Amino acid sequence: MRTHRTRRTGARATALLAAVLLLLLGLPQGAGAVQVRGYTGWSVLMCKVSDNTSEPHTAAWLRNFFTDSGAGTGGMYDYFNSVSAGAVQIRNSNTAGWYTLPYTLAQEQGRDRWTRFQDCVAAARAGGYTVPAGHRTVVVTNVGIDWWGANGAVYLDGSGLGSVSVAHEMLHGYGLGHSFSNDTGYRNAPWSQPGEYDDPWDEMSAANVYSSGTGGTYGNAKPAGLAAYHLDKLGWVDHSRVAVAPAGWSSYTLTSFQSDDGTHPQLLRVPIGTDPFHYYTVEFTRKLGYSAGIPNDVVLIHEIVNGTPYLQRTLDGGARLPVTSLNANGDSITTSVNGATANVTVYSATSAAVYGPNTCTAGYVWRDGDNRDYTCVTPATRSQAAADNAARFSRWVSGPYGPHTCVNGYVWREGWPGDDVCVTPATRSQAAADNAAAPSRVLHP
């Protein structure tokens, strides 16, 4: 296992390389991912080069693959609704095209990535479709040119679409990076970093994942599930189900995200030293749902370093299995599977603060409209949210908007789709403003 110093240096180098690549390739940059919630809208733009008129898919097929019109068919709506436990539903989305680019295949291949993406957006605009404000965008080309995702933008080869690779790129579009392991001898490809794509239990290693099934209409396999850190980063973990180990000995029973018992913690964080961005996560993953392709139920331990999760593998004897226990960095973690739950015993050398991926900057706190509301607001706004939640029953009547129609003078807060707590119009406006400002109020390593 690498030392604390080496691991942090390697993580910084990886992050620096990623930033440099974004600059060199002309891709959009932004802060790390924060919570993604509600009815996320996507525009799926279909573009073909001027010297190839093929159309590998119809607009209807792509609409079913990417949006709620295909609910129940195994497409992206089903995947994200499942892995987010309903926090994200791809609705209010559009498909448009096919539009013909004013460039040949060779010309598009000679342009940088972001320019290629914008070429299709411009072709759609010229054809009468403008991407709505707030939409993330998928570009689908009719021939193989490129394949990537970053910060709300995704670029795909329409002649080779499959659920595993598409889900991976859309998660990049939601702001996630790749997952890694602690095995510096693993190289997935000549251009990849040591340990990159070496967490096959996590979709963000999609070049190397335990996919399942046949994929049906949408390729030869279903996507994998997500590591707990990535679920946490996107705000898809109920924060009341996250435990942080104190100094000394402690014991936990963990439930899984695949078969939640509604009671036990789903994610355990164990501090490493005094660096709040450096800690272990412990999670129980079951061979169910989108994780049905994994070999068996397993407890996974990741070392989180500056926002990157490293799966801890056994590196002796070549087995490279996930570790079931470790003694490192002053901490001790021992795990075992016990049917539908897992047992974890921890010794933590410190009780240091742990900054999870949705920690607010100084002066802000979670709004806590519910247990997955990680929007950072002022303490006064949080108190207002609690007061409004407490008063919600007295502000509901049966009316034109169902049993939760607001009484006169109140409107739904709509901090997220489905938030029907009745508040004043001014409070509703404040919720919208806080949602818009959320990315700037989260700490990033």
C-alpha positions as CSV (number, residue, x, y, z in Angstrom):
1,M,0.0,0.0,0.0
2,R,1.3,3.5,-0.8
3,T,2.1,5.8,2.1
4,H,-0.1,8.7,3.0
5,R,2.3,11.1,1.4
6,T,2.7,9.2,-1.8
7,R,-1.1,8.6,-2.1
8,R,-1.9,12.3,-1.7
9,T,0.9,13.3,-4.2
10,G,-0.5,10.8,-6.7
11,A,-4.1,12.0,-6.2
12,R,-2.9,15.6,-6.8
13,A,-1.0,14.5,-9.9
14,T,-4.1,12.8,-11.2
15,A,-6.3,15.8,-10.6
16,L,-3.8,18.1,-12.2
17,L,-3.5,15.8,-15.2
18,A,-7.3,15.8,-15.5
19,A,-7.4,19.6,-15.4
20,V,-4.7,19.9,-18.0
21,L,-6.5,17.4,-20.3
22,L,-9.7,19.4,-20.0
23,L,-7.8,22.5,-21.1
24,L,-5.9,20.8,-23.9
25,L,-9.0,19.1,-25.2
26,G,-11.1,22.2,-24.9
27,L,-13.7,20.7,-22.6
28,P,-15.8,22.7,-20.2
29,Q,-14.5,23.0,-16.6
30,G,-16.2,23.6,-13.4
31,A,-16.3,22.8,-9.7
32,G,-16.6,19.2,-8.5
33,A,-20.0,17.6,-8.5
34,V,-22.6,18.6,-5.9
35,Q,-26.1,17.1,-5.4
36,V,-28.1,16.3,-8.5
37,R,-31.7,16.0,-7.8
38,G,-35.2,16.1,-9.3
39,Y,-36.4,16.1,-12.8
40,T,-33.1,16.6,-14.7
41,G,-33.6,17.6,-18.3
42,W,-31.4,16.5,-21.1
43,S,-31.4,17.6,-24.8
44,V,-30.3,14.7,-27.0
45,L,-29.1,16.2,-30.3
46,M,-28.5,13.9,-33.3
47,C,-26.0,15.1,-35.9
48,K,-24.6,13.5,-39.1
49,V,-21.5,14.5,-41.0
50,S,-22.0,15.9,-44.5
51,D,-20.4,13.0,-46.3
52,N,-22.4,10.2,-44.5
53,T,-26.2,10.2,-44.5
54,S,-26.7,7.1,-42.3
55,E,-29.0,7.4,-39.3
56,P,-28.2,4.5,-36.9
57,H,-31.2,5.2,-34.7
58,T,-34.6,6.9,-34.9
59,A,-35.5,9.8,-32.7
60,A,-38.1,7.6,-31.0
61,W,-35.5,5.0,-30.2
62,L,-33.2,7.5,-28.7
63,R,-36.0,9.2,-26.8
64,N,-36.9,5.9,-25.2
65,F,-33.3,5.1,-24.4
66,F,-32.5,8.5,-22.7
67,T,-35.8,9.8,-21.2
68,D,-38.9,8.9,-19.2
69,S,-40.8,8.0,-22.4
70,G,-38.9,4.7,-22.2
71,A,-39.6,4.0,-18.5
72,G,-39.6,0.3,-17.9
73,T,-37.6,-0.6,-20.9
74,G,-34.2,-0.6,-19.2
75,G,-32.9,2.7,-20.5
76,M,-31.2,5.6,-18.8
77,Y,-34.4,6.7,-17.0
78,D,-34.6,3.3,-15.3
79,Y,-31.0,3.3,-14.4
80,F,-30.8,6.7,-12.8
81,N,-34.1,6.3,-11.0
82,S,-32.9,3.1,-9.5
83,V,-29.4,3.9,-8.5
84,S,-30.4,7.3,-7.1
85,A,-33.3,5.7,-5.1
86,G,-35.7,8.0,-6.9
87,A,-33.7,11.2,-6.3
88,V,-33.2,11.7,-10.1
89,Q,-35.7,11.2,-12.8
90,I,-34.9,12.1,-16.4
91,R,-37.9,14.1,-17.4
92,N,-38.7,17.3,-19.3
93,S,-36.2,16.1,-21.9
94,N,-36.1,16.4,-25.7
95,T,-34.5,14.6,-28.7
96,A,-33.9,16.6,-31.9
97,G,-32.4,15.9,-35.3
98,W,-31.0,14.4,-37.4
99,Y,-29.2,17.6,-38.3
100,T,-26.5,17.6,-41.1
101,L,-23.2,19.3,-40.0
102,P,-21.5,21.5,-42.5
103,Y,-18.4,19.4,-42.1
104,T,-17.1,16.0,-43.4
105,L,-16.1,13.2,-41.1
106,A,-12.4,14.0,-41.7
107,Q,-13.0,17.7,-40.9
108,E,-14.8,16.8,-37.6
109,Q,-12.0,14.4,-36.7
110,G,-9.5,17.2,-37.0
111,R,-11.3,19.5,-34.6
112,D,-11.0,19.6,-30.8
113,R,-13.6,17.9,-28.6
114,W,-15.4,21.0,-27.4
115,T,-15.6,22.4,-31.0
116,R,-17.1,19.2,-32.3
117,F,-19.7,19.3,-29.5
118,Q,-20.6,22.9,-30.3
119,D,-20.8,22.1,-34.0
120,C,-23.8,19.9,-33.3
121,V,-25.4,22.4,-30.9
122,A,-25.0,25.1,-33.7
123,A,-26.5,22.7,-36.3
124,A,-29.5,22.1,-34.1
125,R,-29.9,25.8,-33.5
126,A,-29.8,26.4,-37.2
127,G,-32.4,23.7,-37.6
128,G,-34.8,25.3,-35.2
129,Y,-33.9,23.7,-31.8
130,T,-32.2,25.7,-29.0
131,V,-31.1,23.8,-25.9
132,P,-33.3,25.1,-23.0
133,A,-31.7,26.8,-20.1
134,G,-30.8,24.3,-17.4
135,H,-30.6,21.3,-19.8
136,R,-27.6,19.1,-19.9
137,T,-26.8,18.0,-23.5
138,V,-26.0,14.8,-25.3
139,V,-24.6,14.9,-28.8
140,V,-25.1,11.7,-30.8
141,T,-23.2,11.4,-34.1
142,N,-24.1,9.0,-36.9
143,V,-20.5,7.7,-37.2
144,G,-17.7,7.1,-34.8
145,I,-15.9,10.3,-34.0
146,D,-15.4,10.6,-30.3
147,W,-16.8,9.5,-26.9
148,W,-16.7,11.5,-23.7
149,G,-18.6,13.3,-21.0
150,A,-17.9,16.3,-18.7
151,N,-19.8,18.9,-16.7
152,G,-23.2,18.7,-18.4
153,A,-21.9,17.8,-21.8
154,V,-21.8,14.3,-23.4
155,Y,-20.6,13.3,-26.8
156,L,-21.4,9.8,-28.2
157,D,-20.9,7.6,-31.2
158,G,-24.4,6.7,-32.3
159,S,-23.3,3.7,-34.2
160,G,-22.1,2.0,-31.0
161,L,-24.5,3.0,-28.2
162,G,-24.8,0.7,-25.1
163,S,-26.2,1.2,-21.6
164,V,-22.9,0.6,-19.8
165,S,-20.8,3.2,-21.7
166,V,-23.7,5.7,-22.0
167,A,-24.5,5.6,-18.3
168,H,-20.8,6.2,-17.5
169,E,-20.6,9.3,-19.7
170,M,-23.8,10.7,-18.4
171,L,-22.4,10.3,-14.9
172,H,-19.5,12.4,-16.1
173,G,-22.1,14.8,-17.3
174,Y,-23.5,14.9,-13.8
175,G,-19.9,15.7,-12.5
176,L,-18.4,12.4,-11.4
177,G,-14.8,11.4,-12.2
178,H,-13.3,7.9,-12.6
179,S,-12.8,5.5,-9.8
180,F,-9.5,3.9,-8.9
181,S,-7.9,1.1,-6.9
182,N,-4.8,1.2,-4.7
183,D,-3.0,-1.1,-7.2
184,T,-0.5,1.1,-9.0
185,G,0.6,-1.9,-11.1
186,Y,-2.8,-2.0,-12.8
187,R,-3.1,0.0,-16.1
188,N,-6.3,-0.4,-18.0
189,A,-4.9,1.3,-21.1
190,P,-1.6,2.9,-22.1
191,W,-3.1,6.3,-21.6
192,S,-4.9,5.6,-18.3
193,Q,-3.4,6.4,-14.8
194,P,-2.2,3.7,-12.4
195,G,-5.2,2.1,-10.7
196,E,-7.7,4.0,-12.9
197,Y,-10.9,1.9,-13.9
198,D,-9.9,-0.7,-11.3
199,D,-13.1,-0.7,-9.3
200,P,-15.4,-3.1,-11.2
201,W,-18.1,-2.7,-8.5
202,D,-18.5,0.9,-9.6
203,E,-19.9,2.3,-12.9
204,M,-17.2,5.0,-13.0
205,S,-14.8,2.2,-13.9
206,A,-16.9,1.4,-16.9
207,A,-14.0,0.2,-19.0
208,N,-13.8,-2.6,-16.4
209,V,-17.1,-3.3,-14.5
210,Y,-19.3,-6.1,-13.4
211,S,-22.2,-5.5,-15.7
212,S,-25.2,-7.8,-15.8
213,G,-27.8,-9.2,-18.0
214,T,-28.1,-8.7,-21.8
215,G,-29.0,-5.0,-21.8
216,G,-32.0,-5.9,-24.0
217,T,-32.8,-3.1,-26.4
218,Y,-29.9,-1.0,-25.3
219,G,-26.7,-3.0,-25.8
220,N,-25.3,-6.2,-24.5
221,A,-25.3,-5.5,-20.8
222,K,-26.8,-3.4,-18.0
223,P,-24.7,-0.8,-16.2
224,A,-23.1,-1.5,-12.8
225,G,-24.1,0.2,-9.6
226,L,-22.2,3.1,-8.0
227,A,-19.7,3.1,-5.1
228,A,-21.1,4.8,-1.9
229,Y,-18.7,7.7,-2.3
230,H,-20.2,8.6,-5.7
231,L,-23.7,8.2,-4.4
232,D,-22.8,10.5,-1.6
233,K,-21.2,13.0,-3.9
234,L,-24.3,13.3,-6.0
235,G,-26.5,13.7,-2.9
236,W,-28.2,10.3,-3.2
237,V,-27.5,9.1,0.3
238,D,-29.8,10.0,3.2
239,H,-27.4,11.8,5.5
240,S,-29.1,10.3,8.5
241,R,-27.8,7.0,7.3
242,V,-24.1,8.0,7.3
243,A,-22.0,7.2,10.3
244,V,-18.6,8.7,11.2
245,A,-16.3,6.6,13.4
246,P,-15.2,8.4,16.6
247,A,-11.7,7.9,18.2
248,G,-11.2,4.5,19.7
249,W,-13.2,1.3,19.1
250,S,-16.7,1.2,17.6
251,S,-18.9,-1.4,16.0
252,Y,-21.6,-1.0,13.2
253,T,-24.2,-3.0,11.3
254,L,-24.4,-1.8,7.7
255,T,-27.3,-2.3,5.3
256,S,-26.8,-2.1,1.6
257,F,-28.1,0.3,-1.0
258,Q,-29.4,-2.6,-3.0
259,S,-31.7,-4.0,-0.2
260,D,-32.0,-1.2,2.3
261,D,-33.6,-2.2,5.6
262,G,-34.4,1.5,6.4
263,T,-32.7,1.2,9.8
264,H,-28.9,0.7,9.8
265,P,-26.2,3.0,8.3
266,Q,-25.5,2.6,4.6
267,L,-22.2,4.4,4.6
268,L,-19.4,4.6,7.3
269,R,-16.6,7.1,7.2
270,V,-13.4,6.6,9.1
271,P,-11.0,9.5,9.6
272,I,-7.4,9.2,8.5
273,G,-5.2,11.6,10.5
274,T,-6.4,15.2,10.6
275,D,-6.9,15.9,6.9
276,P,-10.7,16.3,6.6
277,F,-10.6,15.3,2.9
278,H,-8.7,12.0,3.6
279,Y,-10.8,9.2,5.0
280,Y,-12.0,5.6,4.5
281,T,-15.5,4.7,3.4
282,V,-17.0,1.3,4.3
283,E,-20.1,0.0,2.4
284,F,-22.0,-3.3,2.0
285,T,-22.8,-4.1,-1.7
286,R,-25.2,-6.9,-2.5
287,K,-25.6,-8.9,-5.7
288,L,-28.9,-7.4,-6.6
289,G,-30.4,-4.8,-9.0
290,Y,-27.8,-3.0,-11.1
291,S,-25.1,-4.7,-9.0
292,A,-26.4,-8.2,-10.0
293,G,-23.2,-8.8,-12.0
294,I,-20.8,-8.7,-9.0
295,P,-19.4,-12.1,-7.9
296,N,-21.0,-12.1,-4.5
297,D,-22.2,-9.9,-1.6
298,V,-19.2,-8.0,-0.4
299,V,-18.0,-5.2,2.0
300,L,-15.9,-2.7,0.1
301,I,-13.4,-0.3,1.7
302,H,-12.3,2.8,-0.2
303,E,-9.7,5.3,0.7
304,I,-10.9,8.8,-0.3
305,V,-8.1,11.2,-1.2
306,N,-9.0,14.7,-2.3
307,G,-12.3,13.6,-3.8
308,T,-11.1,10.4,-5.5
309,P,-12.1,7.0,-4.2
310,Y,-9.5,4.2,-4.2
311,L,-10.8,0.7,-3.8
312,Q,-8.6,-1.2,-1.3
313,R,-7.4,-4.5,-2.9
314,T,-5.2,-7.3,-1.6
315,L,-2.0,-6.9,-3.5
316,D,-0.2,-10.0,-2.3
317,G,-0.2,-13.2,-4.2
318,G,-1.9,-11.7,-7.3
319,A,-5.5,-12.3,-6.1
320,R,-6.4,-8.6,-6.0
321,L,-9.6,-9.2,-4.1
322,P,-11.3,-6.4,-2.1
323,V,-9.8,-6.3,1.4
324,T,-12.0,-7.5,4.2
325,S,-9.9,-5.8,6.8
326,L,-7.0,-3.4,7.1
327,N,-4.6,-1.8,9.5
328,A,-3.2,1.4,8.0
329,N,-2.7,5.1,8.8
330,G,-3.4,4.3,12.5
331,D,-6.8,2.8,11.7
332,S,-8.1,-0.7,11.9
333,I,-11.2,-1.9,10.1
334,T,-12.5,-5.5,10.2
335,T,-15.6,-6.6,8.3
336,S,-17.8,-9.7,7.8
337,V,-21.0,-10.4,5.8
338,N,-24.0,-11.5,7.9
339,G,-26.8,-12.4,5.5
340,A,-28.6,-9.2,4.5
341,T,-26.3,-7.0,6.6
342,A,-22.6,-6.6,7.3
343,N,-20.7,-6.3,10.6
344,V,-17.9,-3.7,10.9
345,T,-15.5,-3.1,13.8
346,V,-13.4,0.0,13.7
347,Y,-10.5,1.4,15.6
348,S,-10.0,5.1,14.7
349,A,-6.8,6.8,15.8
350,T,-8.5,10.2,15.8
351,S,-11.9,11.9,16.0
352,A,-10.9,14.4,13.3
353,A,-13.5,16.1,11.2
354,V,-14.4,14.4,8.0
355,Y,-15.5,16.6,5.1
356,G,-17.9,14.6,3.0
357,P,-18.4,15.7,-0.6
358,N,-21.4,18.0,0.2
359,T,-19.8,19.9,3.1
360,C,-20.8,23.6,3.1
361,T,-18.4,26.4,3.0
362,A,-18.1,28.6,6.2
363,G,-21.3,30.4,7.0
364,Y,-23.6,27.9,5.3
365,V,-25.5,24.8,6.5
366,W,-27.6,22.2,4.8
367,R,-31.2,23.4,4.3
368,D,-32.4,19.9,5.4
369,G,-35.9,20.2,3.7
370,D,-35.5,16.5,3.9
371,N,-32.7,14.0,4.6
372,R,-31.3,14.3,1.1
373,D,-31.5,18.0,0.8
374,Y,-27.8,19.0,0.8
375,T,-28.4,22.5,-0.5
376,C,-26.2,25.0,1.4
377,V,-28.1,27.9,2.9
378,T,-27.7,30.4,5.7
379,P,-28.6,29.2,9.2
380,A,-31.7,31.5,9.2
381,T,-32.9,29.8,6.0
382,R,-32.4,26.4,7.5
383,S,-34.5,27.5,10.5
384,Q,-37.2,28.8,8.2
385,A,-37.2,25.4,6.3
386,A,-37.7,23.5,9.6
387,A,-40.5,25.9,10.7
388,D,-42.2,25.4,7.3
389,N,-41.9,21.7,7.5
390,A,-43.5,21.7,11.0
391,A,-46.4,23.8,9.8
392,R,-47.0,21.9,6.5
393,F,-50.1,20.0,7.7
394,S,-51.9,23.2,8.7
395,R,-51.3,24.7,5.2
396,W,-52.7,21.9,3.1
397,V,-56.3,21.6,1.9
398,S,-57.9,19.4,-0.7
399,G,-58.3,21.4,-3.9
400,P,-57.4,21.7,-7.5
401,Y,-53.8,20.5,-6.9
402,G,-54.9,17.4,-4.9
403,P,-54.9,16.9,-1.1
404,H,-51.7,19.0,-0.7
405,T,-53.1,22.2,-2.3
406,C,-51.8,25.2,-0.4
407,V,-54.2,27.5,1.6
408,N,-54.5,31.0,0.3
409,G,-51.3,33.0,0.5
410,Y,-49.0,30.0,0.3
411,V,-47.3,28.1,-2.6
412,W,-45.2,24.9,-2.8
413,R,-41.6,25.5,-1.8
414,E,-40.3,23.3,-4.7
415,G,-36.8,23.0,-3.3
416,W,-36.8,19.9,-5.5
417,P,-39.6,18.3,-7.6
418,G,-42.1,16.8,-5.3
419,D,-41.4,19.3,-2.5
420,D,-44.9,20.3,-1.7
421,V,-44.3,22.0,1.7
422,C,-46.4,25.2,1.6
423,V,-44.4,28.4,2.1
424,T,-44.8,32.1,1.3
425,P,-43.9,33.2,-2.3
426,A,-40.8,34.9,-0.9
427,T,-39.6,31.7,0.7
428,R,-40.2,29.8,-2.6
429,S,-38.1,32.4,-4.4
430,Q,-35.4,32.1,-1.8
431,A,-35.3,28.3,-2.3
432,A,-34.8,28.7,-6.1
433,A,-32.0,31.2,-5.5
434,D,-30.3,28.9,-3.0
435,N,-30.6,26.0,-5.4
436,A,-28.9,28.1,-8.2
437,A,-26.1,29.2,-5.8
438,A,-25.5,25.7,-4.4
439,P,-22.4,24.7,-6.4
440,S,-20.5,27.8,-5.1
441,R,-21.2,27.0,-1.5
442,V,-19.7,23.5,-1.3
443,L,-16.1,22.8,-0.1
444,H,-13.9,21.1,-2.7
445,P,-10.5,19.5,-1.9
